[in-house]
């Protein structure tokens, strides 16, 4: 491209240097604020106020997961939440609770939904649960486990679908998450994962429809 009026032979002019420096300073300040926002939990003596046993979904039973299976955070202020990830436990409700309370397990979801529709919360939504097998998706999502097995259609009861849909609807409403299959996904759809849940018997059309209806009530 030919030179235009005001061209400096490839060298930035003084105004460009000043503006560029200002932009860099603003960018650095923004980055610093972002880093501080996300690193509050590392500062000595700093702790966000928590109410013991508080739940984010009305009616949920609180059973605390091991702190080794999640990281304390302040979502969505430090990490925006834009996904719900659907899991299946590949076992009983009791075995999932036991695993999530085991510090050696190194994984846990925010919620477990039993076959009878009972919802248990084990990690607050503001915290980052180690559930997705992908750090970026851990930061941006809420994980919901469902009692049962991916190869047993009978695992997915009417009560489970209804309760889980109500839960997901509340999460989507709270964080402005669109109710669609781009934002409500299965564990199998998380990039880099080797999991297959929720499997072929999970009825996505029915589930998303229930979430939409629950969001209207």
N, C-alpha and C positions, 0 to 999 in steps of 0.2 A: 504494500500500500504506500502511496506517495505521501511525502510530508505535507502537513497542513499548516495554516497560519498559527504561530505560537509554538511550533515544534522546537524542541531543545536538543535535537540531534541524538535522541535516545536517552538523555539524562532527565530525570524528573525535575520539574521546576520547584522553586521555593514553596509556592502555595501547595503543590502536590505533596511535598515533604511534610509540611505543617499539618495538612489534613490527614495524610497517611499516619503521621505520628499520633494525632488525636484519636483517629479511629482505632489504632493499635492499643492506645491507653484505655479507651472505652471497652474494647474487646477484652483486654486483660482484666479490667475491673469486673466485667460481667462474668468472665470465667472464674475469677476469684470468688465472687458471690455464689456462683453455682457450686463450686467445689466446697465452700464453707457450708452451704445448705445441705449438701450430701454427706459431709463429714462431721456434722454436729455430734454424732454418737461417739466419735473418737476423742472428743475433747474431755479432759479430766474434770470430773465434778458436774458435767452437763448431762441432764437426763430429762427427757420429755415426760410430762405427767401422764400416768396411766392409772386407770381404776381397775383394781384386781377383780378378775372374773367378768369384766364388761364384755359384751358381745356386739358385733356390728349388725347382726340379723336378729330381729325380735323373735324370741321363742327358742333360739338356739341354746343348746347345752354347752357350757364352757368346760373344756378339758384341755389343760395346757400341754403343748408339745415341748420337747426338750429344747432349750435355747441353742443347742448345737445344730438344730435342724432348720434354723431360720436366722436372719440378721435383722436386728432392730433398725427401723427407719422411720421416716415421717411422711409416707406417701399420702396424698399425691403431691405434696409440696416439693419433695426432693426427686421423686420419680413418678411420672404420670402413669396412670393405670388405664390401659386401653384394650385389654384382652381378658377373657375368662377361659380357662383351660379345663376341659372335662377329662377326668381320670376314672379308672375302674381299679379297685383295690387288689383284684386277683386273690381274694381271701375274704374272711369275715370282717365285720365291723370291729370286733374285739382285737383281732390280729393287727388291723390297721392302727388302732389307737395305741397298742403296745409298741408297734414299730416307730410311730411318730414320737413316742415318749422315750425312746432309746437313743441316747446321744451318739451311739456308734452307727446308727442307721444313716445319718447325714442327709435325710430327706424327710419332707412332710408337706402336706397341703394345708391351706387355710381351713377348709371344711371337709367333713365326711357326711354323706347322706346315706342313711340306712335303708334297707329294703322296705321298712314300714313307714318311711318318710321322716323319721326323726333326723334333725340336723344338729350336728355337733361342730362347734368352732374350736380349733386348736391353736390358731395363730391369728393375731389381729390383722385386718386388712392393711393397716398402715405399715406393717412389717413385710420384709421380703422373705417369702417361704422358699425353701429349696425343693421345688416340686417339678419343674419343667425339664430339667436336664440341659438348660441353656440359660446362661447368666442374664442375658438381655431380656429373655422372656420371663425369668423369675422376677426381675425388677418391674416389669410392666404389666403383670397379670395377677389375677386371683385364681387360685387352684381349688377345684372342687372334686373330691374323691367320691365314688359311689360304690357301695358294698356289692361285691359279686365277682363274676368271672366273665371275661370277654366272649367266651365260647358257649355261654348259657343264656339264651334269650330270657329265661325265667328270672334271671337276676334283676331285670329292669321292670319293676312293678309300676302300677298306676300311681301308687302313693309316692314312690321315689321320683317319678317324672314330675308329678305335681309339685312336690316340695322343692325339688331342685330348680324347677322353672321359676318358682316364686323367689327363691334365693338369687338366681341369676338376674331376674328382672330388677330386683332391688339394687344389686351391684351395678348393673348397667345404668340405672337411673341416677345413682349416687355419683358416678364418674362420667356421665354423658357418653357411654359406650353405645354405639349403634347395635341394634339387635339383628345381627346377620351372621352368616357363616364365615365372614372374614374376621370378625371380632370375637365370636364364640366358637372355639376350636377344640379339637380333640388333642390329646397328648401326642398322638401319632403325627399330627401336623406341625409340631414344633420343630424347627430346623435343627438337624443334627441328632435328633433323638432316635433311639432304637426300640422304642415302645410301640405297641399296636393298639392300645386302648383309646377310645372306648370299644372299638371293635365293630364287626359287621351287624350285630344285633341292636346297636344303639340307634334309635329312630330319630335321626336329625330333623326331618321335616316335622314330625310331631313335637319334638322338643322345642324347636325355635317358635313354632306356633303357640305353644303353651307359654313360653317366655313373653311373647308379644301380648297375649291376652292377660297375663298376670300383671304386665306393666300398665294396663289400662284400668286396673282396679285399685 
